[in-house]
Amino acid sequence: MDRAEHARQCDMILATVAEYPGGVGISTLHDAIVARRGPINRRTLQRRLARLARDGRILGEGRSVARLYKPVTFESLLSAWKVAEPGSVYELYVPLSAEGAEVRDLVRQPQERRAPVGYDRRLLERYVPGMSQYLSDAQRHKLHRLGRTEAAGQPSGAYARANLKRFCVDLAWSSSRLEGNGYSRRDVQILLEQGRAPALGNALETQMILNHRAAIVRLVADAAVDGYEVRAFRDLHALLSQNPPHVPGDFNPKRHIWETEGQAVMPLFIEERFRLLLDKTAAIADPFEQAFFLLVQIPYLQPFMSLNKRVARLAANIPLIRHNLRPLTFIDVPELAYVEGTIGVYELRRVELLRDVFVWAYERACKR
């Protein structure tokens, strides 16, 4: 069987399982698929279900004839994660496409099986705005439907300015959490709205939150004006790196080996490449494609000595702010999924896992 037919069957199964939020047994599922979507061999169905469950694209509960299959939601994943064994497929993650699951499995190989790689300029050069695309038409259509606001047609940035307080709290908390910050959302809200840090708060974690707020405020104020100017990104990075003495604050134009736990990568820092990256961003027509392009390309290029992922998470909101779409706040995004998606770009130059995270993260943010 070719890959296209395999993918078609999996999509057919996923669509049918989604119609049964409480779970469905294999007999009922088989009959529903045959009645609504076309024939499928029962044994083939069993194999596809087993693979989809292993990849985390559906949930399987129970054994033998009593086994039920459920669609993946954040709530169902969280419920399963609380009782999961270490290494179980029910670890806190996001629903994956077949391609995303493949990338996840590759980056989870032992370090000795993952050869160090250098910066590949072709990842940026081969992307041609108007011809290349990371997000499918269907994905962009879904994101536009989710992100549409009542501010459509108003001056650029109107929606973000009207919701600035909530935006600052959510994005400062979520982005900092992805960096290991232990503050709760309530802690962040009190800090930003009342100026009070937690009694047992960490000074560096407090500064991280305050830096995020300063950068987000600047982002909202300047997104419609500055757009994709290098200066604007320098300012964004400078605000994120205020005060902590260990954080360098400027471009590093040198070839530099960057060693980070869990990564096998040796990136190259070139300011000229960053200008090309921003020029291509500006030439992309769709705001969600722009957002994901920045989320992929900035951490891969690593134009700054540090904080590149933080810059990328905030910068991904520039096109959304400019088009009065709901922002991307990274609420509830599992750290492991985000990190592995980024490593998939670093080591394999593949975006599918990070794309799964991006699409799920935006849907989650809109629901919140």
Residue pairs with C-beta under 8 A, 6 or more apart in sequence:
7 98
9 40
9 44
9 48
10 48
10 51
10 52
10 57
10 98
12 33
12 37
12 38
12 40
13 29
13 33
13 40
13 45
13 48
13 49
13 52
13 58
14 52
14 57
14 58
14 71
15 37
16 24
16 29
16 32
16 33
16 36
16 37
17 24
17 29
17 58
17 69
17 70
17 71
18 71
19 32
20 28
20 29
20 69
20 70
20 71
21 70
21 71
21 73
22 70
23 61
23 68
23 69
23 70
24 32
24 68
24 69
24 70
25 65
25 66
25 67
25 68
25 69
26 42
26 45
26 46
26 49
26 67
26 69
29 45
29 49
29 69
30 40
30 42
30 45
33 40
33 45
34 40
49 58
49 60
49 69
50 60
52 58
53 59
53 60
53 69
53 89
54 89
55 89
55 96
55 98
55 101
56 72
56 89
56 90
56 93
56 95
56 96
56 101
57 72
57 95
57 96
57 97
57 98
57 101
58 69
58 70
58 71
58 72
59 69
59 70
59 71
59 72
59 76
59 77
59 80
59 90
60 67
60 68
60 69
60 70
61 67
61 68
61 69
61 70
62 68
70 76
72 95
74 332
74 364
77 90
77 92
77 93
77 94
78 92
80 90
81 90
81 91
81 92
83 90
84 90
84 91
91 336
92 334
92 336
93 334
93 336
93 337
94 333
94 334
94 337
94 356
94 357
94 360
94 361
95 356
95 360
96 104
96 353
96 356
97 352
97 355
97 356
99 350
99 352
99 353
100 341
100 352
100 353
100 355
100 356
102 352
103 340
103 341
103 344
103 348
103 350
103 352
103 353
104 340
104 344
104 353
106 344
106 347
106 348
107 114
107 340
107 343
107 344
107 347
107 348
107 353
108 340
111 264
114 264
114 347
115 264
116 264
116 265
116 266
117 264
117 265
117 266
117 346
117 347
118 265
118 266
118 267
118 268
119 265
119 266
119 267
119 268
119 300
119 301
120 349
121 273
123 297
123 300
123 345
123 349
124 273
124 276
124 277
124 280
124 297
124 300
124 301
126 132
127 280
127 293
129 280
129 283
129 284
129 285
130 283
130 284
130 285
133 286
133 289
134 289
134 292
134 293
134 296
134 351
134 355
135 143
135 286
135 288
135 289
135 292
135 355
135 359
139 288
139 355
139 359
140 286
140 288
140 289
142 359
142 363
143 288
143 359
143 362
144 288
144 325
146 326
146 362
146 363
146 366
147 288
147 320
147 325
147 326
147 362
147 366
148 325
148 326
149 159
149 324
149 325
149 326
150 159
151 158
151 159
151 162
151 324
152 324
153 324
154 324
155 224
156 223
156 224
156 321
156 322
156 323
156 324
157 220
157 223
157 224
157 321
157 322
157 324
158 324
159 321
159 324
159 325
159 326
160 167
160 220
160 223
160 317
160 320
160 321
160 324
160 327
161 220
163 327
164 216
164 217
164 220
165 192
165 193
167 216
167 220
167 327
167 329
168 192
168 212
168 213
168 216
168 217
169 185
169 188
169 189
169 192
169 193
170 185
170 329
170 331
170 365
170 368
171 212
171 216
171 313
171 314
171 317
171 327
171 329
171 330
172 188
172 192
172 209
172 212
172 213
172 216
173 183
173 184
173 185
173 188
173 189
173 209
174 329
174 330
174 331
174 332
174 333
175 212
175 310
175 313
175 314
175 330
176 183
176 188
176 205
176 208
176 209
176 212
177 183
177 335
178 309
178 313
178 330
178 333
178 335
178 338
179 208
179 309
179 310
180 335
181 205
181 208
181 209
182 202
182 205
183 191
183 198
183 201
183 205
183 206
183 209
187 197
187 198
187 201
188 209
190 196
190 198
191 197
191 198
191 201
191 206
191 209
191 210
192 209
192 210
192 213
197 206
204 244
207 242
207 243
207 244
208 244
210 242
211 239
211 240
211 241
211 242
211 243
212 240
212 310
212 314
214 239
214 242
215 236
215 239
215 240
215 314
216 314
218 235
218 236
218 239
219 236
219 314
219 315
219 317
219 318
219 321
220 321
222 232
222 235
223 317
223 318
223 321
223 322
224 321
224 322
226 232
227 282
227 318
227 322
228 278
228 279
228 281
228 282
228 318
229 278
230 271
230 274
230 275
230 278
233 274
233 278
233 303
233 311
233 315
234 250
234 251
236 311
236 314
236 315
237 249
237 304
237 307
237 311
238 249
240 307
240 310
240 311
240 314
241 247
241 248
241 249
241 306
241 307
247 306
247 307
248 304
248 305
248 306
249 305
250 304
250 305
251 269
251 271
251 274
251 303
251 304
251 305
252 269
252 303
252 304
252 305
253 269
253 270
253 271
254 269
255 268
255 269
256 267
256 268
256 269
257 266
258 265
258 266
258 267
258 302
262 339
262 343
263 343
263 346
263 347
264 346
264 347
265 343
265 346
265 347
267 300
267 301
267 302
267 346
269 301
269 302
269 303
269 304
269 305
270 301
270 303
271 303
273 301
273 303
274 301
274 303
277 297
277 298
277 301
277 303
280 293
281 290
281 293
281 294
281 297
284 290
284 293
287 319
287 320
287 322
287 323
287 325
288 319
288 320
288 362
290 318
290 319
291 316
291 317
291 318
291 319
291 320
291 328
291 358
292 316
292 351
292 354
292 355
292 358
294 312
294 315
294 316
294 318
295 312
295 313
295 316
295 354
295 358
296 345
296 351
296 354
298 308
298 309
298 311
298 312
298 315
299 308
299 309
299 312
299 342
299 345
299 346
300 345
300 346
300 349
301 308
302 308
304 311
309 342
313 328
313 330
316 328
317 327
317 328
319 325
320 326
320 327
320 328
321 327
326 362
326 365
326 366
327 365
328 358
328 361
328 362
328 365
329 365
329 368
330 338
330 361
330 365
331 361
331 364
331 365
331 368
332 361
332 364
332 368
333 357
333 360
333 361
333 364
337 353
337 356
337 357
338 354
338 357
340 353
341 353
341 354
341 355
341 356
341 357
342 354
344 350
344 351
344 352
344 353
344 354
345 351
345 354
